[in-house]
């Protein structure tokens, strides 16, 4: 099926500018990587400068979304080419400049393949739902999913196969809970008897509150609070195998990548990013727009807009020279970082 790129960008409200001849190809059939792209494909390039030019010039993709800042580089590059083969290759490509090619590409894929109006709706006959639970409109509850006592599921939310939502959990609208996720189990908290040395379980009578547009990937676990609720804010995304302990409060629009472990009663601000297999100790406070490096062990509070890495984690913000890293948590990169893209590659490519 052919799709018109100009129509889609306009529908999505994305500002764009065609490069050169606007009569070039404006339709595509598939989306793919810039390395694998063919004439009927749409792809994107999020790199800058000469690196971007090198990648684009080697691609066979018909339509490529590029950064607006590349226009001057593109002009200079193709004006300087004398090879008929290179000029012929350029004539087959339609370059489209947008502010953020990757973001635009993601929105296009979501519009084409994940249209919310076409998602599955209904409750599997093998799902187990407590009589005291409430399910919103246009939800999907998958095979062998369990919705326990006093749970509330918002509108347009997906609870996938074998997900277990145990007790006193509130999940907002437009959420995605992937297979194997467990939400609302007891947290890990014990008190040792001084004489017998036996462990007495601390009772967990709190719940879990999850905001709107939250996504929790496969086999993650979120413990319910001991006395107060465990909270995950609007728009936050959890990768697979993430563990959130009891009484943790996570802000809005955070990204927790696979293997992240958050100890009990820790607070995380808005728009934070945690790297693969990072660990955040219990009872610490993480500010807004913080980046935690892969494998880091965070044992102290972290201030707003810091970047920490290592074991134990320490600030490395003064060493970072790539603006792409800063963008992972929505930080504004200092001028020294914006001028040098060679030191670190974006971990979100």
VOGU-3710 file (C-alpha; in Angstrom, 3 decimals, decimal comma):
1> xxxxxxxxxx> 0,000/0,000/0,000  1,416/3,354/-1,027  1,299/6,182/1,498  1,868/9,871/0,855  4,493/11,286/3,209  3,315/14,883/2,857  -0,247/13,955/3,854  0,915/11,983/6,885  3,243/14,726/8,138  0,441/17,286/7,751
11> xxxxxxxxxx> -2,034/15,090/9,638  0,466/14,660/12,446  1,104/18,404/12,657  4,845/18,033/11,974  6,612/20,992/10,363  8,646/19,887/7,355  10,497/21,176/4,302  11,223/19,256/1,128  14,756/19,452/-0,171  15,254/20,450/-3,783
21> xxxxxxxxxx> 12,795/19,238/-6,394  9,385/18,722/-4,783  8,286/16,617/-7,769  10,438/13,754/-6,588  8,942/10,648/-5,051  6,488/11,472/-2,237  5,029/8,008/-1,624  6,410/5,004/0,215  5,365/1,428/0,916  7,549/0,372/3,829
31> xxxxxxxxxx> 9,509/1,827/6,752  13,000/0,562/7,500  16,529/1,542/8,508  18,537/3,925/6,374  21,115/1,181/5,732  18,489/-1,278/4,419  16,282/1,252/2,643  15,166/0,762/-0,954  13,462/3,082/-3,407  9,967/2,378/-2,026
41> xxxxxxxxxx> 11,020/2,840/1,631  10,851/5,630/4,201  13,651/5,931/6,763  15,332/8,568/8,909  18,786/9,906/9,738  19,312/11,552/13,120  23,036/12,202/12,751  24,670/15,559/12,053  27,295/16,977/9,718  29,642/14,851/7,643
51> xxxxxxxxxx> 28,590/11,637/9,394  25,003/12,186/8,255  26,097/13,045/4,711  28,131/9,850/4,501  25,192/7,703/5,641  22,650/9,420/3,385  24,876/9,259/0,300  25,243/5,473/0,695  21,535/4,816/1,225  19,154/3,580/-1,483
61> xxxxxxxxxx> 16,051/4,713/0,429  13,528/6,729/-1,554  12,508/9,109/1,260  14,746/10,126/4,152  13,766/12,296/7,111  16,754/14,504/8,055  17,617/17,210/10,541  16,900/20,749/9,413  20,460/21,696/10,362  21,762/19,444/7,569
71> xxxxxxxxxx> 20,544/21,612/4,684  23,765/23,612/4,374  25,904/20,460/4,512  23,723/18,766/1,874  23,947/21,768/-0,456  27,721/21,928/-0,217  28,149/18,189/-0,614  26,090/17,723/-3,756  27,311/20,922/-5,391  30,818/19,531/-5,058
81> xxxxxxxxxx> 30,039/16,142/-6,620  31,151/15,468/-10,161  30,380/11,765/-10,308  27,404/10,978/-12,549  26,659/7,966/-10,371  26,489/10,084/-7,194  24,311/12,723/-8,828  21,991/10,062/-10,218  21,685/8,529/-6,726  20,859/11,945/-5,270
91> xxxxxxxxxx> 18,172/12,532/-7,899  16,307/9,409/-6,755  16,089/10,479/-3,115  13,561/12,764/-1,501  15,062/14,399/1,567  12,655/15,963/4,056  13,919/18,256/6,795  12,235/18,120/10,208  13,366/19,242/13,664  13,599/15,712/15,071
101> xxxxxxxxxx> 13,727/12,948/12,421  13,541/10,066/14,893  10,526/11,517/16,707  8,751/12,158/13,393  9,559/8,613/12,216  8,153/7,118/15,432  4,922/9,094/15,063  4,563/7,916/11,472  5,038/4,250/12,453  2,529/4,585/15,291
111> xxxxxxxxxx> -0,010/6,148/12,959  0,395/3,392/10,373  0,794/0,285/12,511  -0,552/1,113/15,965  -3,686/3,103/15,330  -5,508/3,156/18,691  -8,838/3,075/16,896  -7,940/-0,365/15,509  -6,593/-1,986/18,689  -8,158/-5,103/20,167
121> xxxxxxxxxx> -10,947/-4,498/22,663  -12,513/-7,060/24,941  -11,927/-9,474/27,823  -10,505/-12,923/27,239  -12,684/-15,762/28,571  -9,618/-17,076/30,412  -9,032/-13,796/32,285  -9,841/-13,777/36,011  -11,388/-10,540/37,267  -12,442/-9,881/40,858
131> xxxxxxxxxx> -16,024/-8,794/41,467  -14,715/-5,701/43,244  -12,542/-4,637/40,280  -13,671/-2,073/37,717  -12,639/-1,978/34,057  -12,953/1,168/31,914  -14,243/1,399/28,357  -12,396/0,155/25,251  -9,949/-1,962/27,270  -8,342/-5,255/26,357
141> xxxxxxxxxx> -7,730/-7,882/29,045  -5,626/-10,756/27,687  -5,490/-14,504/28,127  -4,978/-15,688/31,716  -4,603/-12,116/32,964  -5,675/-11,533/36,578  -7,305/-8,365/37,933  -7,549/-8,597/41,713  -9,580/-7,056/44,506  -10,335/-3,326/44,476
151> xxxxxxxxxx> -8,347/-2,725/41,280  -9,396/-0,013/38,828  -8,404/-0,026/35,165  -8,849/3,173/33,143  -10,173/3,614/29,616  -8,335/2,359/26,507  -5,859/0,356/28,597  -4,315/-2,952/27,534  -3,553/-5,656/30,117  -1,739/-8,339/28,146
161> xxxxxxxxxx> -1,616/-12,106/28,533  -0,558/-13,461/31,952  -0,247/-10,010/33,504  -1,206/-10,069/37,183  -2,631/-7,031/38,950  -3,061/-8,247/42,478  -4,751/-5,837/44,857  -5,579/-2,141/45,419  -4,069/-1,019/42,105  -5,267/1,955/40,091
171> xxxxxxxxxx> -4,128/2,062/36,460  -4,895/5,113/34,353  -6,104/5,646/30,811  -4,257/4,585/27,648  -1,782/2,351/29,494  -0,063/-0,764/28,156  0,776/-3,609/30,534  2,763/-6,255/28,673  2,805/-10,050/29,264  4,109/-11,380/32,547
181> xxxxxxxxxx> 4,002/-8,081/34,446  3,144/-8,259/38,149  1,675/-5,194/39,853  0,626/-4,942/43,486  2,412/-7,870/45,132  3,794/-7,383/48,641  7,104/-5,600/48,888  10,165/-6,990/50,655  10,228/-5,672/54,230  10,961/-7,520/57,475
191> xxxxxxxxxx> 11,851/-6,747/61,078  14,228/-9,057/62,935  13,370/-10,078/66,470  16,295/-9,185/68,726  16,002/-12,340/70,794  14,962/-15,083/68,375  16,517/-13,439/65,296  13,445/-14,493/63,365  12,078/-12,228/60,642  8,611/-10,705/60,954
201> xxxxxxxxxx> 7,019/-9,559/57,699  6,013/-5,875/57,560  2,360/-5,856/56,409  1,692/-4,142/53,087  -1,671/-2,421/53,194  -0,942/0,265/50,603  -1,573/0,053/46,877  -0,161/1,058/43,503  -1,221/4,162/41,592  -0,249/4,356/37,916
211> xxxxxxxxxx> -1,013/7,434/35,821  -2,172/7,812/32,225  -0,150/6,756/29,155  2,183/4,534/31,173  3,796/1,505/29,514  5,246/-1,406/31,470  7,141/-4,005/29,436  7,299/-7,764/29,895  8,104/-9,427/33,209  8,522/-6,246/35,230
221> xxxxxxxxxx> 7,302/-6,041/38,833  5,871/-3,155/40,834  5,347/-3,783/44,551  2,473/-2,198/46,400  3,187/0,236/49,198  3,554/-0,803/52,802  1,452/2,062/54,193  1,372/4,643/51,376  1,044/3,831/47,660  3,763/3,089/45,147
231> xxxxxxxxxx> 3,287/5,717/42,404  4,225/5,887/38,715  3,494/9,211/37,013  1,840/9,993/33,684  3,727/9,082/30,535  6,469/7,048/32,227  7,795/3,952/30,404  9,339/0,865/32,024  11,366/-1,562/29,944  11,386/-5,331/30,504
241> xxxxxxxxxx> 12,584/-6,794/33,825  12,378/-3,542/35,758  11,717/-3,847/39,498  10,051/-1,043/41,456  9,998/-1,668/45,209  7,378/-0,562/47,745  6,620/3,126/48,370  8,668/4,284/45,368  7,400/7,453/43,695  8,347/7,964/40,040
251> xxxxxxxxxx> 7,520/11,215/38,239  6,177/11,938/34,787  7,687/10,961/31,424  10,603/8,921/32,783  12,341/6,090/30,913  13,595/3,117/32,926  15,509/0,743/30,666  15,772/-3,025/31,094  17,050/-4,382/34,372  16,655/-1,167/36,361
261> xxxxxxxxxx> 16,119/-1,856/40,080  14,701/0,810/42,390  14,908/0,284/46,137  12,015/1,000/48,470  10,876/4,533/49,341  13,069/6,138/46,671  11,715/9,186/44,861  12,461/9,922/41,208  11,584/13,250/39,583  10,155/13,985/36,141
271> xxxxxxxxxx> 11,774/13,167/32,789  14,556/10,952/34,150  16,403/8,195/32,283  18,007/5,115/33,851  20,482/2,918/31,955  20,539/-0,842/31,531  20,948/-2,791/34,792  21,273/0,331/36,908  20,442/0,128/40,612  19,035/2,904/42,790
281> xxxxxxxxxx> 19,395/2,350/46,531  16,402/2,629/48,841  15,361/5,928/50,451  17,252/8,277/48,129  15,956/11,177/46,074  16,602/11,611/42,360  15,879/15,059/40,905  14,250/16,040/37,628  15,850/15,337/34,223  18,519/13,074/35,707
291> xxxxxxxxxx> 20,463/10,539/33,597  21,767/7,390/35,290  24,379/5,473/33,294  24,167/1,782/32,461  25,257/-0,462/35,333  25,455/2,431/37,790  24,915/1,947/41,523  23,301/5,080/42,916  23,590/5,318/46,715  23,276/9,079/47,261
301> xxxxxxxxxx> 20,740/11,739/46,303  21,135/13,183/42,800  20,340/16,819/42,017  18,275/18,075/39,078  19,726/17,617/35,578  22,812/15,728/36,704  24,371/12,782/34,855  25,777/10,020/37,067  27,599/6,771/36,325  29,845/4,191/37,958
311> xxxxxxxxxx> 29,951/2,111/41,150  29,209/3,934/43,316  27,684/6,463/40,928  29,297/9,901/40,675  28,535/12,935/38,558  30,092/12,815/35,077  28,148/15,688/33,584  31,275/17,801/33,163  32,826/15,025/31,042  29,946/14,552/28,604
321> xxxxxxxxxx> 30,546/16,129/25,200  27,529/14,908/23,190  24,280/16,857/23,112  22,465/13,601/22,246  23,129/12,276/25,741  21,628/15,393/27,298  18,513/15,020/25,161  17,815/11,598/26,664  16,369/13,368/29,702  15,354/16,593/27,975
331> xxxxxxxxxx> 18,303/18,550/29,296  19,730/21,544/27,481  23,260/20,685/26,460  25,969/23,238/27,257  27,633/24,880/24,264  30,743/22,714/24,643  28,658/19,574/24,259  26,662/20,854/21,316  29,839/21,600/19,391  31,314/18,095/19,685
341> xxxxxxxxx> 29,371/14,979/18,688  32,294/12,598/18,382  32,888/11,547/21,995  29,708/9,647/22,844  27,077/7,963/20,689  23,424/8,256/21,628  22,189/5,174/23,463  18,720/5,791/22,044  19,618/5,213/18,375
//
